[in-house]
Amino acid sequence: MTQYTNRKMADIDYVCEKGDGNTREAQGLHRNNIERIVQIPNLEMEVLGTIEVHLEKSTREVTAEFQVTTATVWKILHG
């Protein structure tokens, strides 16, 4: 089984969600979404920094703050 980095898993999660079950749409988003791919390391650092400062925050609160899916936050925290 292929092992992906947190960054790659977050990208996969993002394009699958935006593609809404449409494989071709998700593939197009992945190819054309270079800006999002570059931002993922920053997202990881921001999420981890927020959790470090605010240990009481739930994943739901972090999800709302960064406007990402719960799965993305979990992958960052448990990756």
C-alpha angles and dihedrals in degrees: 000000000000117000115216130195121245088254094055093045090051089051091049091048091048098051094042091053093046092045089056094214095316107124096197091049091050091049091051091049091050093051095044100039102081092138092059092048091053091050096055096086088052089050091051092050093046094049093047091046092051092050091047092054097037107036090169094065117111124223087249091058092047090048091054093045095053097031095232132123123275088242090058092052091047091050091052093048098043101032 
